[in-house]
Structure formats: structure tokens, C-alpha cells
Amino acid sequence: NHIKSGFSCVYSGDTRPCDDLVGLGKGCSVLVHEATHADDMQQKAISDRHCTVEEAVGVAHRMEVGRCVLTHFSSRFEKLIPDLSK
């Protein structure tokens, strides 16, 4: 794949939905956004200052992005990561 001129990527770390991010990333090619909690855990997401999946997708829609990649990195999943050195 060749990257076209004008390609842009916006990366959002752990955050609640943010109007500033929406404005700054409007129309970007790719948005990488955390989605720490399932939609039924919105109160936990608010208290932890994270997003639910639905909130992250909502940010992507408001930004009018080309593609959205949802992520969640956590030390809680350390045991699930395979040892690739073997």
C-alpha cells in the first residue's frame, strides 16, 4: 500500500471524549483511539477518565475520519501476551 499525499493519523491516549481532539483531528485519515470499557460500563469509564467503545466511535463520527482503530493497552492482560522469543 502506498500512502497518499495528505495522509494524517491522530492518536488519542487515555481520555474522555474531547471536543478539542475532534476539532484538531477533523477529517483525518486514521484515528487511533482508546476504548477501555464496554458500553455498559460508562460510569466506570467516567470515573477512570477513559472512553467506552460507543464513545470512541462517536468521537470518530464527529471527526469524520476515514478509519478508526480502537485500542486498549493494559497490564491486566500481561498473561495473555504470547512469548514470541521462543
C-alpha positions in Angstrom: 0.0 0.0 0.0 1.2 3.5 -0.8 0.4 6.4 1.5 -1.3 9.2 -0.4 -0.3 12.8 0.0 -2.3 14.4 2.8 -2.4 11.2 4.9 -2.9 12.1 8.5 -3.1 10.0 11.7 -4.4 11.2 15.1 -3.6 9.2 18.2 -5.6 9.6 21.4 -4.3 8.2 24.6 -6.5 7.6 27.6 -9.2 10.3 27.7 -12.8 11.0 27.9 -14.5 12.3 24.7 -12.8 15.6 23.9 -14.1 18.4 21.7 -10.5 19.8 21.2 -9.4 16.4 19.8 -12.5 16.4 17.5 -11.6 19.9 16.2 -7.9 19.3 15.8 -8.4 15.9 14.0 -11.3 16.8 11.8 -11.2 14.8 8.6 -8.1 12.9 9.4 -7.3 9.7 7.5 -7.0 7.4 10.6 -7.9 7.9 14.2 -6.4 5.6 16.8 -8.5 5.9 20.0 -8.6 4.0 23.3 -11.8 2.2 24.2 -11.1 0.9 27.7 -14.6 0.0 28.8 -17.6 -1.8 27.3 -20.7 0.4 26.7 -22.4 -1.0 29.8 -19.5 0.4 32.0 -20.0 4.1 31.2 -19.9 5.2 34.9 -16.6 3.4 35.4 -15.3 5.0 32.2 -16.2 8.4 33.5 -14.6 7.8 36.9 -11.5 6.3 35.3 -11.3 9.1 32.6 -11.5 6.6 29.8 -13.9 6.0 26.9 -16.4 3.3 26.2 -16.4 1.7 22.7 -19.6 3.7 21.8 -18.0 7.0 23.0 -14.8 6.4 21.0 -16.8 5.6 17.8 -18.9 8.7 18.5 -15.7 10.8 18.5 -14.6 9.2 15.2 -18.0 10.0 13.6 -17.8 13.6 14.8 -14.3 13.9 13.4 -15.4 12.5 10.1 -12.4 10.2 10.0 -11.5 7.8 7.1 -10.8 4.9 9.5 -11.0 4.3 13.3 -8.8 1.9 15.2 -9.9 1.2 18.7 -7.2 0.1 21.3 -6.8 -0.8 24.9 -3.4 -1.5 26.5 -3.4 -2.8 30.0 -1.0 -4.6 32.3 -4.0 -6.7 33.3 -3.6 -8.6 30.1 0.1 -9.4 30.6 -0.6 -13.2 30.9 -2.4 -13.2 27.6 0.6 -11.9 25.6 2.4 -14.9 24.0 6.2 -15.2 24.4 7.4 -14.6 20.9 11.0 -15.1 21.8 10.6 -18.9 21.8 
